[in-house]
Structure formats: structure tokens, C-alpha cells
Amino acid sequence: MNFYGRTEQLDKLHREIKTESMRVMMIYGRRRIGKSELIKQLIRQENIKTIYYECKQTSEKNNTESLSQIISETFFLPKLAFSGFEELIDYIFQISEKQKILFVLDEYPFLKSEIKGLDSILQSIIDRYKNTSLLKFVMLGSYVETMKNLLDHSNPLFGRIDLTINLQPMDYFESAMFYDKFCDADKVRLYSVFGGIPYYNSLIDDRSSVRENIIELIASPDARLLNEIPMYLKSEMSKMTNANEVFETLAKGFSRYNDLLTKSHVSSGPTLVDVLEKLIKMEIVKKISPINDENNRKKTGYYISDNLSLFYYRYIFRYSSQMNIMDPEVFFEKYIRDDFESYYVPLQFEEIGRQFLIRRNKSGNISPVIEKIGKYYYDDPDTHTNGEFDIVTQDENGYIFYEVKFKNAPLSSSEIRKEIEQVKASGLNCYRYGFISRSGFTEKTLPDVKYIELSELYHSGK
């Protein structure tokens, strides 16, 4: 499988490997995010003796024997015998006093759950060899909360980890590298479903259409990713009922806390708070406040940040009974096609627009530099209504409003003027307006308007 993106993370890891001292690194992130592939790519690029061990949910003795065998094979040694995992780890640190060794413990939480006091054991060994060992020690983990706890002040490993990488989903631009043969509009559609998870994107077949890929991978009874979301949630959560209720309500478009409480069947407010906090820690739900009123809880919204989860709960979870007794093509046509094209993809295109602006801002291609980007909340006292603009940026000169349109037809000047008048009526004082259009524009003549076409997102996104 080809390896795409992650250049920033690889550069950091290469720098750690090249040091002449012991280094402890930690990489964590949700399942399928590409942690193991990142390390494997590092190993392919570095000329360093490597011990790579994928921890198992078995006894300490089993893990000790399995890792011992890997060490014997790596260093062409006779069969090794250790009394326990602590003695084995000490041996690895000891032999690294004479040569650089990369030691990887993949899925560290599995091992931590089986070996009592493992964090303390590692802390003691790290302190013992910190001035003599050349070991490059990497811990990987998919249980985000468990891994984050290693950085807590109360954890024995606090202060011992030299590099921490919280591996996040790829953005729309890097994700498109997996399916670069598709047209730009189809790249938007594919990202809307499969998001920035490398594993999901690696399954996309460029010989098939977007529709065929969706049916094959998620929207049919035998789809390869059909059980991916529920399995991931079950691995992290003890009770699925409340999580399903929250997800389905979010997928319908409700985002405010009070709406979630009344529209879902979650038993109580405290239960809802617990579920939301858990999903946020798992990094599949995000909490967003408007940039002009960040401390107002009533204006805060909750959104599903994982695209496949959003697609699953909007279409598959809700209509699973129908899907199981219908032809996949008929199911897609009846329950997905129209809503997908008219609502779902345009909504995700807004997120792509936001990511585009952030990517350009980070690369120094936006001036003046964006200091804030997010939703903007407004009240209209004349009509006694309120609402949000989804993409507003703030810089040293003030606000810029952006509108994102995934329409078949080019955006006309009259449509742009109408949008600008709506913004002005809300009281939002902008010094410039930006429009991102899938199908371009009929003309580009209005002052103080920035015109961005779809091709710019994918061919000038660096």
C-alpha cells in the first residue's frame, strides 16, 4: 500500500531518531488513523536496528515470550528466557547502550492492562538508563484516553516522554491523494463519506464510481466497513444505547444541548453530559462555540467530526432494517441519493472550505494572517430570530465572511449580492466577502469579493 502525507510527523520522528541520546516517544490516535503505518514508514526510511512488537491482550508471560522470540530473531540469538516483562525491557535498554535501537510497543494499552504497574516499571528503567542508552523507544496506542493519561502529572511517566504525536485525521487535501484519479467534485463526495482516515481511503477503488464505492464499502449488508463504527464505539464505551441516541440525533442536524436532550431518548441531563464528554475525548464529536461569543454555553454546538460515523448514523443506522431486505442499488436510490447530493455533501463541502483556508493560512498564503476562524452567531432584533454563519475569519482588519456552495450552476452576481445583503442585515460588519463555488462564477466583478473555484482547493491547496 502506498504511503501518503504525514510529512510533518515523519520529520519530527526522523529528528528524534538522529539524536545521540535515549529518546522516548508516544503516538496516539483513534483506530485506523495510521499510527502503525507511520512507524513502518519511518522504519523503511531509517537505517536502524528495530524491535517492533504488537502488544497482545494476553498474559504477561505470553507477551514476554512473544517479544523474546522477536529479539532472538532480530539479533540472531539463541532462544532467550526472562522471568517477566520487566527483566525483558531492562535487557532491551541494556543492549542499546552499545548501538542505536528503535523499540516499538504497538497498542501499549493492551500491555498496560495486563501488567500491573507497567508505567512505574518503565519509569524506573528509563531513569536508570537515561544517560547511557541510545534507545529510541516508541509507544503507540488507540485508546486515546489511556494514552493521554500517560502525560498526566500524576502518572509515573510524566516528564519522561520527549515527543508526543496526537495523530489526527488527514484533511481533505491529503485524503484526496488516495483517490487522485477522480474529478474534483467526486473528491468532495468521497471525503464527505470516508473523511480523513487513511485505512478507509485505502479501500476506495478508482475503477468504480462514487456511488459504487459507497455501496460496496458501507451501504450494503455485506459492506466491508459496515461494522466499523459500532465496533469502534463498543471498544471504548460500556453502554451503546445512549451513544446511539446521541449520534442519531446529531446526524439529523441537531447540535444544541437542549435539542439533544429533548430530541433524543437519553435518560437524563447528567447522562447526556457524560456521553458527550466521552465522545469528545474519543475525538469523534467536537464542541464548537461561535468566534464572537466563545464563552456562551447556550450558543455552543456539538457536531460529529468523523465523516464515516456521520454517514453511518444518518443513513445506515436509521434505515438498517430496510437495507437488509432491499437491493443495494434500490436502497441507495430511495434513502441516500437525493439527501446525499442536496444536503449531506454541501454541508461537508463547508468543512472542506474551512480546511482550505486553514491550510492556506498555515502556508503563509493568506494576508493578513487569519487569527480566528469559525462560526459567527447573530441575533436579529427586528425579526426576533437568530442564526449562524458557518465560516467567518477574523484578522487584524476585522471579519471576512465566506459562503460555500456545492451547486451544479455557476454562482451569479445577483446571488452573491443577496448573500452579502443578508450578512449586512445580521449586523456582521465585514470588510471583505469570500465565495467558494463548485461550479465557478458567471462573472467576477464585484468589489471586496474573493472568488474561489473548486479547482483551487485541490490544485492550489498546498
N, C-alpha and C positions, 0 to 999 in steps of 0.2 A: 504494500500500500504506500502511495506517495505521501510525503510529509509536507504540510503547508503551514505557513505562518509561524507564530510563536518566536519570531526573531529576537524580540526584546528579552524574553525569558531565557532563551538559549545563550544570549550574550552574557547575561548575569551568571549563569551556571558555568560557562567557559572561564570567566574571570575567577571564580572560586576554585575551579579545578587547577588553574595555573599557579595558585599561591603555593608557597613553600612552607605551609603550616597546616595543622589539622583544621578542617572546616566542617561544621555541622549545618545541614540544610534541611528545610522542610517544604514540601509541596503538597498542597491540599486543594480539594475542589470536588464537586459532585461527581457521581458516576458518569462514565462515558465522556468526560471533559477532555481527556487526552494526557493525563499525568504520566502514565506508563510509557506512552509513545514519545512524550517529550524527553524522558530519561533515555529511552532506547536510541533516540536520535542523537542525544549527547554522546552516548557510548560509541555510536558509529563514527562520530566526528573526532573523538578524542583517542589518543593512543595511550590508554591507561588500563592496567590490570583491574578487572571488575568482578565483584561478587554481587550478583543480583538474586535476591530471594523474595519470592511472593509468599507472604505470611499466610498461614492456613488456620482455619477455625478448628483446630485440633489441640491436643495436649501439648504441654511444654516439651515432653520427651519426643513426640513426633516431629515438632518443629526443629528441635535440636538435631535430631538425626538427619532430617532432610537438608538443613543448612550445612551440616558437617560433610555430607556427601558432595554438595556443590563445591565446598572449599577443597576437598580432596581432588576433585576433577579439575578445578581451576589451576591448582598449583602442582598437579601431578604427584600427589602424596598418597601414601597408603591410607587405608580406612582409619579415620580419626574417631576417638571416643571421648566424650565430655560428660561430666557429671550433671550438667544443666546448662541452661542458656546463658547464664552469667559468665561461666567459665569459657564458653564458646566466643562470646562477644569480646571478652578480655583477650583471647587469643588473636582475634582479627586486629584489634588495636595494637597488640604487641608486634605482630609481623609487619605492620605498616610503619614501624619505626625505621625500617631499612629501605622501604620503597613506597612510592605513591600507590595507593589502592583506593578505588571507588567502591564503596559498600552501600548497597541499596536495599532497604527494607520496604517492600511494596505492601500496601494495606496494613500499615503498622497497627491500627486499632484492633485488628483480629488478634495480633500477638499480645497486645496490651490487655485484652480481656481475658486471656488465658494464663498470663504470668503475673502473679501478684507483685506489685511494687516495681514493675518494669521501668517506669520513669526514673525512680530513685536509683535503680541498678545502672541505668545508662548515665545518669548524672555523675555517679561515683567514678565510673570508668572514664568518662570524658575528662573529668577534673584530674584524674590520675595521669592521663597521657597527653594533656593539652600542650605541654612544652616539648614533647618528644616525638609524637606521632605525626605522620604525613597523611593520615586517613582523610578521605573525603566521604563523609557519612551523610546519606540522604534518607529521610523518612517520607513516605508517601501515604496519603490517606483519603478515603472518600467520605468518611463520616466527619463532616465539616465541624460540627460542634466539638467532637472529641479532639480533633486536631487543634482547633483554636484554643482549647483548654491547656495545651502544652505551652502556650505563650503567656498564660496567666501567672501573675506574681506569686501565687501560692503553689504553683507546680514546681517540682524539683528541677525541671529542665529550663526554668526561667533564666534568661541571660546566657544560655549555652548555645542557642541557635543563631548562627551567623547570617543566614539568608532564609527568608520566608517568601514563598510564592503562593499567593491565593489565585489559582488558575481559574480564570473566568471564561465564559463562552466567547467564541470569536465574534467579531462584529460582522455586519452584512458583507463588507468588502473582502475580508479574509475567507469567510464562508463560501463566497462565490468562486473561490479558487477550486473548490471541489467539483463544480459544475459549470466551468467556464465556456462550454460549448452551447449553452442555452442563450437565448436572446435576453436582453436586459430586463424586460418585463417579466419573463419567466423566472429570472433570478430572484426578483422580488417575491414572486409567488412561492418559490421553493424555500426561501429564507423565512417566509411567513409561517410555514409549516414546521420546518426542521431546525430553524434557528441556528445558533452558533455552536452546536455540539458536534465535534468532528466525527464521532462514530456514526451518528445519524446521516451526516452529509456524505460519508464514505459509501453509504449504501445506495445513493442515488444513481440511477442508470441513465446515462446520457443518450442511450439509444431509444429511450421511451419518453413519452410526453410527461408534462407535469401531472396531468390527471392520472395517467397510468402509474407513475411513481407513488402518488398519494394512495391509490387503491392498493397497490402491491405492498406498500410498507406500513400503512396504518389503517386504511378504511376497508378492510375485508376480514372475514372471520379467521383466516389463517395468516394475516399480515405479520411480517417479521417484528414490527415494533408495537404490536397491539397491546402486549402486556408490559411494555417497558415502563410506562408511567405508574401503573398500580404497583408493580414490583418494587420500584424505587421508593415509593411512598411507604409501603409496608416495611421496608428495611429500616426506615427511620422513625416511623410512628407506630405507637402501640394500638391506637384506635383509628380506623379508617372512616367510620361513619361521619364524624364531624368534619374531617378533612374533605371528604367527597361533597358534603353540603356546601362548604365554603368555596371549593373550587368551581362547582357548577354555578353557583350564584355569581362569582366573579366572571366566569366565562360568558354569562348572559349580559354583562356590561355594567353590573352594579359594583360600585367601588367605595362608597362611603360606609363608614362603620355602622351607622343606624340602618342603612339599607340592607347590609349584610345580615344584621341581627333580625330584621323583620322578614326579609325575603327568603332566607334560609331556614332550616329547621334545627339549627344549633340550639341546644337546651337553655343556655344562659349567656349573659354578657361575659362573665369570667371565663367560661369555656371558649367563647369566640376569641377572646384576647389571647388565651393560651395557644389556640390553634394558629392564629395569625403570627404570633411570635415564633412559633416553631417553624412555620413555613418560610418566614423571613430569614431565620437562622440557616435554613436549608438552601437559601438563596434561589428559591423558585417563585417567591412572591416578593414584591418590592413595595415599600411605603413611600409615597410621594406627596410632598407639600408644595403649594404654589410658591414661586420665587418671590412674590410680592407680599407673602404673608406666611412665612415658614413655620411660625410657632402656633398657628391656629389649628387646633385638633379637628374642629368641625369641617375644615376645608381640606383635610388630609385624605388621600385616597389610597386604596390597596389594589394592586394590579398583578396579574400573573406575568412573570418575567421570562418564563420558559415557553417558547413558542409551541413545542410539541404538546406540552401539558395544556396550553390554551386550546389548541386544535382538538385534542382528545376530549376535553370536557365540554367543548361547545358542540361537537358533532358526534363523537363516538360513544362516550359515556351516556349521553342523553338518549341516543337512539340505538343503543346496543341490541335491544330485542328485535327491532326491525332489521338491523344489519345482518343478524344471524339467520334470518329466513328469506332474505332477498338476494337477488343477483347483485354483485358489487357495482356494476355499471348503473343499474337502476337505482340502487341506494345512493350513489354519488349524485345522480341526476336529481333525485327527489329531495334529499336532505342536505346536500352540501353545495352544489354548483352555484346557485343564484346568490345565496348569502355570502359564500366564499368570495365571489367576484365583486359584489356590490358593497359589502360591509367589512368582511374579515381582512382581506388583503389591503384595501385602502387604509384601514386602521394600523396595520403593521407597516405600511409604507411611511406613515408618520414617524414611527420609531426609526426606520432607516434614514429618514431625513435628519432626525436628531443626531444619529450616529455619524452621518456625513459631516455635519457642522462641527462636531467634536473632533473628528479625525482631521479635518482641515485646520481647525484651531490649534491642535497639538503640533501639527507640522509647520506652523508659522505662516499659513496661507490665508489667514483672516486678520484684517486690520481695521480698527483697533481690536486687540485681542478680546475674545469673549471671556467675561468674568463669571457669568451665571447663565445657565440655560435650563429651561423647564416650562411648566405650565404657569399660566397667569390667570388669576381669579379676578372676576369683576362683578360688581353689583350695578344694576340699572334701577335707580330710584324712581324713574318715571314710569316704568312698566312693572316695577316690583318683581323683577326677575334677576337671576344671576347665572353665571356660566364660567367656562374656562376656555382660554386659547391654549392649544396643546404645545406649541413651540414658540417661545419668546426668549430672546437673548438679551443680556444686559452687558454693556461695556462702558467705557469712560464717558461716552457721549449720550448714553441713555438706552432706550429699548429699541429692538428690531423685532418686528412681527413676521413670522413665517407661516405660510399656508402650503400644505402638501396635497396634491390632487393626483389620484390614480384613475384618470378618465381616458376614454378612448379618443376624445376630440381635443384638439389644442385649446388652451385656456385663452379666452378673449380678453381684450382690454376692458370691456364692459363688466365682465365677471370680476376682474381684478379690482376695478373701481368700486364695485359693490362690496367686496370683501373689506377694502380699505375704509369705506364709509361705516361699516359695521364696527370695525375696530375703533374708529374715532368716536362713534356713538357710545361705546362702552366706557370711555374716559381714559383708555390706554393711550398715552402720549408717545408715539413712535417717531423717530427721526428718519427711519427707513423701513421698507417693507420687502420681504423676500417671498418668492413663489417657486415651488418645486413642482414641476409638471411632468408626468409620464409621457404625454403626447406633445410636449412643447407648447408654443405660443403662436397666436395668429400674428402678433407683432410685439416689438419690444421698444416702445416709445415713451412710456410713462416715466416721469422723473422720480427719483428717490425709490425706485423699484429695482430689486435684484432678481434677474431671471435665471433659473437653474433648471436645465433639462436633465432627463433621466440618464442620458449617456455620460454626463459629467460625474454622476455619482459612482459609476463603475469604471470610468476610464480616466478620471482625474481625481480619484478618491485618496490617493497616497498623500 
